[in-house]
Amino acid sequence: MSLKSFQPTLEYAQQLDRLDTLRSFREVFYLKSNSIYMDGNSLGLLSKRAEWTLLEVLEGWKEYGIDGWTKGKYPWFDLSEKLGALMAPLVGAAANEVIVSGSTTVNLHQLIATFYQPEGNRCKILADELNFPTDIYAIQSQLMIQGFDPDTHLIRVKSRDGRFIEEEDIIAAMTDEIALIILPTVQYRSGQILDMKRLTAEAHKRGILIGFDGCHSIGAIPHSFSEWDVDFAYWCNYKYLNGGPGSVGGLYVNRKHFGTKPGLAGWFGSRKDKQFDLEHIFTPADTAGAYQMGTPHVLSLAPLIGSLEIFNEAGIENIRKKSLHINQYLMDLIEHELDGMGFVIGNPREDHRRGGHVSLEHQEAARICKSLKENGIIPDFRAPNIIRLAPVALYTSYEEVWHVVQTLKTIMTEKQYEKFANEREVVA
Ligand SMILES: *Cc1c(COP(=O)(O)O)cnc(C)c1O
């Protein structure tokens, strides 16, 4: 991009939009003319392409009934495998190392049930104290199923500042009692990226398996799971990937683990050619497909077909480049316009350590979020004091970001937030 250095003007934002090589993708999404969507990190917006493939899959049902499993534009029988192949470039994996199936929580249960193999003293699971609750609940319940007490067998690496987890602290906790490590790729509050390559190498040096939750990085940043030799990963597809509410999730299993028996077996994990032999002896697929369980939620897979086409056209490297740039622009504006108003930027500032959103901290965060909504801006709030703002590379414009910061400025100077209670909504 050739342009002048940062300026806080609307004209500068408009200039950035003209130079944005991804700007044409904005037209593909359903945006509201009277509001600005800054919550694509929680639920991505519907694209026309995703809507279209959903309608096409419905058409297959209408037209073929039961034969839709093998007929129509997108036969359902191997749709999870086909989507896995389309998703593989986003995580840096071979096509057969990725399967689109289950949900984040379900897939984590499957992967722990498969790869947590306690032996003697090596029987603890290492996680971190900032991870999303569902991941922790799944680990706790899997420990209990194996007869262990989560209070002693789940080790959570502490955060020094409540925002980040230091890689050194994680590595120091990799003792010979640890059998398995589960960490996020990107922290959902602070947006910190963990150094997955380094952590994987350190875990393997100590004979520990390691897996990552990619919910906050899939579709926002590139990954090299195969190259880094990560053992497994799992993620949801309704955040940056725009697969729709309740969209089917994804999982990655390193090919060196193919053949490891699924902890939670089900017939859709069968070798495709054997599945309909309907034998009581389970023959798992020799791909990541082995870790599926039951019949795929076809209608919740369908929007992903269109959505993944968009990602493969735009290119994840280009998406990351714009994401870094537009998030930097948002931070520059915040520092320039909101100085002295009590805001703290709580995400890492270095490019290689920050994900796809800005984590803006403020004592009055809950009611500032309500004010933003009243002003037609959709952020999200994370207790106790975080306003998450996600300018999404495929559909957020620089001009919108400029308006968001201007609105925040007005809310603060006019104290508009004071009319709301400083507490979260049911779904925050
Ligand atoms: C969004 C998110 C989840 C959600 O899990 P579901 O099973 O899809 O409800 C889990 N973990 C993290 C880190 C998330 O960000």
PDBQT file of the ligand as one rigid body, heavy atoms in Angstrom, charges set to zero:
ROOT
HETATM    1  C1  LIG A 501     -16.178 -20.331  20.712  1.00  0.00    +0.000 C 
HETATM    2  C2  LIG A 501     -15.324 -21.236  21.504  1.00  0.00    +0.000 A 
HETATM    3  C3  LIG A 501     -15.778 -22.498  21.889  1.00  0.00    +0.000 A 
HETATM    4  C4  LIG A 501     -17.184 -22.939  21.573  1.00  0.00    +0.000 C 
HETATM    5  O1  LIG A 501     -17.374 -24.313  21.666  1.00  0.00    +0.000 OA
HETATM    6  P1  LIG A 501     -18.722 -24.952  21.077  1.00  0.00    +0.000 P 
HETATM    7  O2  LIG A 501     -18.577 -26.390  21.311  1.00  0.00    +0.000 OA
HETATM    8  O3  LIG A 501     -18.790 -24.579  19.620  1.00  0.00    +0.000 OA
HETATM    9  O4  LIG A 501     -19.859 -24.344  21.810  1.00  0.00    +0.000 OA
HETATM   10  C5  LIG A 501     -14.899 -23.313  22.568  1.00  0.00    +0.000 A 
HETATM   11  N1  LIG A 501     -13.638 -22.914  22.883  1.00  0.00    +0.000 NA
HETATM   12  C6  LIG A 501     -13.190 -21.688  22.530  1.00  0.00    +0.000 A 
HETATM   13  C7  LIG A 501     -11.793 -21.286  22.876  1.00  0.00    +0.000 C 
HETATM   14  C8  LIG A 501     -14.017 -20.813  21.850  1.00  0.00    +0.000 A 
HETATM   15  O5  LIG A 501     -13.582 -19.606  21.520  1.00  0.00    +0.000 OA
ENDROOT
TORSDOF 0
